[in-house]
Amino acid sequence: MARNIDDIQRDIERTRRQLANTLDELAERGKPKNLVDDAKREATGKLQDPTVQKVLAGVGAVIVGGIIFAVVRSRKHKKDIQEVQRLLAARVV
């Protein structure tokens, strides 16, 4: 059965409107401000996940532990150097 020319024209117009709406939506999504807002929303959502919070707390604890270890080791190393200097100074005298 052949289609009526009016039906074909209505289909074409409907398709054009749908395409125009799709292009408008893509243009809106592609704006930098909207991309930033979407990224912020996603990051905020992930940071509210208890599993992510536990992982971040663990990573933070490891970093703090590493810093403390480095400071303690540095102080011990400094004391060792001072002790060697003291022994050498006592030996020279």
N, C-alpha and C positions, 0 to 999 in steps of 0.2 A: 504494500500500500504506500503510495507516494505521500510525502509530507506536504502540508500546506505551506506556502511561502511566508505567511504570517507567523506560523509556529516556528519556522526556522529563524526568522528575524527576532522573535521573542527569546529563543534559545541563545542566539548570538548576543543579544543585549544582556541577558542574565549572566552569561559567561564573562562578558566584558566587565560587568559590575563586580562579579566575584574576583576577577583578576585585579581590578583596581583596588578592591578592599584588601586583597592579599599583599599587593605592592605597598599600600599605605601602612599596613601592619608591619611589614618587613622594614620599611624605612623608619618607623617609630622604634622598633626594637634595636635597630642599628645605630641610633643616636648615642654618642659617648656617655651622656648623662644617664641614660637608661641602662646602658651596659654597666656603669659603675654602681648604680642603684641595685641592679640584679646581683652583682658580685657581693655587695655589702649584705644584702638580704640572705644570700646563700651562706656567706661566712658566719653571719650571726646565728643562723640556724644550726650550722655545724658546731659552733662553739657552745651551743646550749645542749648538745648531746653529751650525756654523762660519760660515755666511753671516751670521747675526744677529750673531755675535761680531765679524766684520769690519766690519759696518755700525756697530755701537756703538763700535768702536775709531776709525773714521773720524769719527764725530760727536764723540767725546771729543777727538780731535786738532784738529778745527775749533774747538771751544770753547776749548781751551787756547791755540791760535793767536790767537784773538780776544782773549783776556785779555792775552796778551803784547803784542799790537799796541796795545791800549788803554793799557797801562801805559807802553810806549815813547812813544806819542803824547802822553800826559799829561806825561811827564817833559820831552819836547821842548818842549811848550807852556809848561811852567813855566820852562824855561831861556830861551825867547823872551821871556816876560814880564819876567824878571829882567834880561835884556839891554836891553829897552826902558826899564825903570826906571833902569838904570845910565846909559844914554845921556841920559835926561831929567835925571837928577841932575847929570851932568857939564855939561850945557848951561846949567843954572840957575846954577851956581857961577861 
